[in-house]
Amino acid sequence: MLGKTYDREVCSMARALEVVGERWSLLIVRDALFAGVTRFSDFQRGLGIAPNVLAARLDAFVGAGLMERRRYADQPEQFDYVLTPMGRDLSASIVALTQWGDRWAGAGEPPILYTHAECGGAVESHSVCTRCGAHDPDDVQALPGPGMPDGYVEARRRGRSA
């Protein structure tokens, strides 16, 4: 998606950016998730995105497994683009980015409110400790996980690739 890879990065966030880091990507997913948009023409009209850019993003989403194409017409051949469970899992990220935008990039009141369809309660995203429930960002540390290659952290600290 971004036109470059992050081969030197051993980071799930960097790998995620390869799939959804382009400026239109999360807007497309947002519209699919929360507005029920599935048709090329509706994405294009709603977002004002160039058709060639939209086609490239949708094809990449299908290739990555975020969406699947479902034919709805034969003459001419036309498809719906439907989120897979992988694509639907981006909902928390979209809610979190919206909250951040409301606080730091918005002007005035939030233009979109996410609510729970069953009870009407506000849907928010928070990072919390699974053990004690704390969520102060200053208290979060990043530690090497089981997928970290041996020597990678030390090499990065010295300014070299592992």
WOSUL-V548151 format. One record per pair of residues at least 24 apart in sequence whose ideal C-beta (glycine too) atoms are under 6 Angstrom apart, sorted by sequence separation. I is the first residue (numbers start at 1). J is the second residue. If there is no record, write none. Layout:
i:j
I:J
I:J
This chain:
i:j
24:49
28:57
96:125
95:125
24:57
92:125
38:80
38:81
38:82
19:64
32:83
33:91
1:60
29:90
30:94
10:152
8:161
